[in-house]
């Protein structure tokens, strides 16, 4: 899965027959955006009811632990409960929201001119993953830019297992997967191909 620069000849456009319409790429949500790491359907299959991801978040305000748990799921979307606590376990708050699978896919859609997609293996407390690394350079409020690096696992659609945000060469925030669990997810179709293939 997916180095956008390899085998470039495979990416050359193929002319469609006069009466044929070119197939749409389900990973490109709008013109000018890079392909997302997963389709909405891949996210649906990987996020059954009960899937739980626990992250450690480090920011200027301190360290927090965030838990995301999928509740009721159907063909359209899912209920997601998010709780946040201090490192010592003291609760800071929680909320439940409903999102469609397409809305969850949109979280991985970024302007193509600001995005570089490469492959990298990363090891975090939650495991070792072969990932698509999305590096996105964003303008900050006021002046300057921030570089956001998101490691999306190739074999497990959903949020990145590691995210860092840097400015002027310094990491200003990070989110790292501590642990995850889920009932058996649907097996991807044999012809499903991740972004970049």
PyMOL commands that set and color helices and strands:
alter all, ss='L'
color gray80, all
select helices_A, chain A and resi 8-11+40-46+101-106+112-114
alter helices_A, ss='H'
color red, helices_A
select strands_A, chain A and resi 52-59+62-73+77-86+91-100+115-124+127-139+145-153+162-167+170-181
alter strands_A, ss='S'
color yellow, strands_A
deselect
rebuild
show_as cartoon
